[in-house]
Amino acid sequence: MLGRLGWDAIPLDQPIPLIAGAVVMLILLGIVAWVIARGLAPYFWNEWITSVDHKHIGIMYVLLGLVMLFRGFIDAIMMRSQQALAFHAQGYLPPEHYDQIFSAHGTLMILFGAMPLVIGIMNFVVPLQLGARDVAFPTLNSVSFWLTATGALLVNISLVIGEFSRVGWLPYPPLSELRYSPGVGVDYYLWAVQISGIGTLLTGINFVTTILKIRAPGMTYLRMPMFCWTALASCLLIIAAFPVLTATLAMLTLDRYLGFHFFTNEAGGNAMMFVNLIWAWGHPEVYILVLPAFGVYSEVISTFSGKPLFGYRSMVMATLFICIVSFCVWLHHFFTMGAGGDVNAVFGIASGIIAVGTGVKMYNWLFTMYGGRIRFTTPMLWSLGFMTTFITGGLTGVLLAVPPVDFMVHNSLFLVAHFHHVIVGGVVFAVMAAMAYWWPKAFGFRLHEGWGRAAFWFALAGFYVTFVPMYVLGILGMTRRLQQYDVADWHPWVLVSGVGIVILIGGVICQVAQLAVSIAHRNELRDLTGDPWDGRTLEWATSSPPPVFNFAVLPQVKDAEYYWEVKRHAREAARLGREPDYEAIEMPRNSPTGFVCAFFATFVGFALIWHIWWLMILGLIGAYATFVVFAWRDVPEYIIPADEVAPIDRANREARQEALAGAATT
Amino acid sequence: MKSSISRSARVSPAVLLWALSISFAPDFAQADSILAPAGPIAAGNRIILLDALVIMLAIVVPTMIATLAFAWWYRDSNTRAVYRPGFTYSGKLELLVWSIPTLVIFFLGGVIWIGSHKLDPFLPLPSKMKPLEIDVISFDWKWLFIYPDQRIASVNRLVIPVGRPLHFRITSASVFNAFFVPRLGSMIYAMNGMVTQLNLQADRPGTYLGLSTMFSGDGFPDMKFDSVAVSATQFARWTAGVKGAPLDLGAVSRLLRQSRGVVPYTYRGVDTALFDAIAARKLPPGEGPATGRSRPGGPNVMPRGGR
């Protein structure tokens, strides 16, 4: 009846996952009980769960990403503390558990932390910057989000039912094959990543279509804000790379479920092919994450320097250059496979060439600051932290791209330090900058500056104290994923790295405090104009939070920084332009399709992991039926009449007029 | 004891910092650091590392300084800084911006091209001496080193003669591993069904850390070995004196079972066809876990009815 699932799947003898699971369940049940008791259930159902509004979906993505980032951070704390204790000792985590933790850490951080954060920011920002009312396929967008949530849920279910993968964040065969990993851990990984991967692919298609097809009138490609260009490049990469991931994992799934021999040690299987294929996705994946991060920095540095981005066309070129070259470097992840001098040299040089694009960007940000009037707000601090951190992270990356160097530090903690250097310093700092920068747009009030700065300084210091010792450890020959070790030279540096994570905990506390303090003091931090930073792009032209239709009247874009020009004219005249003629707006209806689909997908995934075939069939039928019901729906979208649009926009115009008058008198 | 406590109490933070920074240097020189080569390959790799580092630092350091300097000088409150909101394009600067990284990569590309050819792990070392052949097989979770010409084998302990080139053929009997002795030089994967090669040489006697750098399952921390470099005469004496059971099919089938914390031991009388038989998959691969239990007595998370 329940396939391979039995009571023995619950790790009753392991207190850590059980207590963690129980606490999370209690918190979730508490939230649900609170929502029902306060009568907020209809609000959450209508405004969030079934919402197809790109802003709400974006916020939910970011929330999911933050929760998973926190979950992955707890894994990091456990890994650092285990290694601090495991010198000539077993520590407190046996290998079976430790191996699950580093596997979950990587999987969560990249696929369920960083990806939802980056996609969430794209969701919120791109349509606003393009002057559009929503994405091209709003319901599909909701499906994407909920499928990602399904994947994240499956990973977290593995905490208390069965186990998670123990083979690392990329399941290299033959270790991940049934012979060496007979447990359900790899299956949890496979189905969680496959289901969320569908969501990611749909997002890629959705945003490429949005950016190519539904920009505001007059918004030509070279008038698009930099963030939209990087989002476009990132989504093109998603479309090109994610099918490779899906196919590769499908082959491993066939090996594990149906006795195929793609990557096995028997019957002519070849695990090297898996390594090639997974990195053909894996390397573009890091650019999928970091390109939108570059977009965020471009927006933030330009806004807070009070200048347009320096060398905009150059930036666009560098972005597309990286987009293409990122597909030509994957072999640098396994120089040590022994491909020979020619192959290694070609891929090494290609990996160096990709740094040219990043170098160009670095200089363009530098010259954006040159001649500017720089305001050191929290987002700008994160950006400066990024610029100084990422350049050395890039340096160690290019070192790793030199095959003879890689032969000495591949898979060592030097490598671990390098990719945390660029992913924390590149992507996580960007997410923090983006949160502080666009928070007032999303919620209508700013975040508390003091706590934000404290979080930044703690994070920066903690980052260096955690990861610089890892470079040293890599040079001392320490390899990654060690549950236990007995080399005396390593121990002091492992301890220093452990101190770093304590400082990082301080950063996380400050960040949480910032959110709490800001929400508590939201009335003092309120921004009525919708343009708190003196922004330059279209999202600042509407109120905060933007109405469901984003813009009362679609902007007619006439040059590159159109909103800035409009604002300049308004400032010179000390009053806003003429009130536009409001018209009725057609907006897409809410739809539970995404939520229901993902509900069934969760059962499909869970049933496949535990071989509960009847449940899998029921789930598939349910998900398909949901899709059919949506495809057959026969209701028109809804119309917001002009006299509902007008008062919303007039209120914002009034606030802006007041601000203008205030600026003129001072 | 008392005196050491009182001494450490007087140490000021500045002295601590200074001590920390000089403790850096000897650490790299003494320990099993990749910057303390004990052979020509490790030395060659180190030169490439330092070359590449210096080429890049020449550009990275000025850029970092410029970032901080620009950010500071053009701060909002600095009334002496000139505000140039129109400075958004400059053809000359664009040329510079593209050519600086390109030139750096041009130089580095040369280093990469020459380095990957001269230090290709498969490339025999130039030497008048005939290389010592060593066949390496990774098992779950121990290393087997076969000396085919001497017809002996050693588990978890690699003994090598100083000054003579070493030619390794490397394969795996189960999952991926990577063979690495940091002070001797390059690492390379051990893969089932494949043979990789590695050419190394030890220039001075010593006991060096050896390890696997590719995660291979629960016993991965045990995939380490002492790599003992001794003089040619000592090596000859060692090979002559090696004792142990013969390494035959029976012995291999025991090695194929997963085991942890294997204390080094040796074999005498080696069937030298075994390495090729394993590499060509004529023997069954490593057995994998005996049960699906994540640990003895723990919950059975293996799908029921599995292997």
Interface residues (C-beta under 8 A of the other chain):
Chain A: R4 G6 D8 A9 I10 P11 L12 D13 Q14 P94 P95 E96 D99 G162 E163 R166 V167 G168 Y172 P174 L175 L178 R179 Y180 P182 G183 V184 G185 N265 E266 N270 A271 M272 S305 G306 K307 P308 L309 F310 G311 Y312 S314 F334 T336 M337 G338 G340 G341 D342 N344 A345 G348 I349 G352 I353 A355 V356 T358 G359 V360 M362 Y363 N364 L366 F367 M369 Y370 G371 G372 R373 I374 R375 F376 L384 M387 T388 I391 T392 G394 L395 V398 L399 A401 V402 P403 P404 V405 F407 M408 V409 H410 N411 S412 V472 I475 L476 G477 T479 R480 R481 L482 Q483 Q484 Y485 V487 D489 W610 H611
Chain B: F24 D27 F28 Q30 A31 D32 S33 I34 L35 A42 G44 N45 R46 I48 L49 A52 L53 M56 L57 V60 T63 M64 A66 T67 L68 F70 A71 Y74 R75 D76 A81 V82 Y83 R84 P85 F87 T88 Y89 S90 L93 E94 L96 V97 W98 I100 P101 T102 V104 I105 L108 G109 V111 I112 W113 G115 S116 H117 L119 D120 P121 F122 L123 D140 S174 V175 F176 A178 F180 P182 G185 S186 M187 I188 Y189 M191 N192 G193 M194 T196 Q197 L209 L211 S212 T213 M214 F215 S216 G217 D218 G219 F220 P221 R281 P284 P285 G286 E287 G288 P289 G292 S294 R295 G297 G298 P299 N300 V301 M302 P303 R304 G305 G306 R307
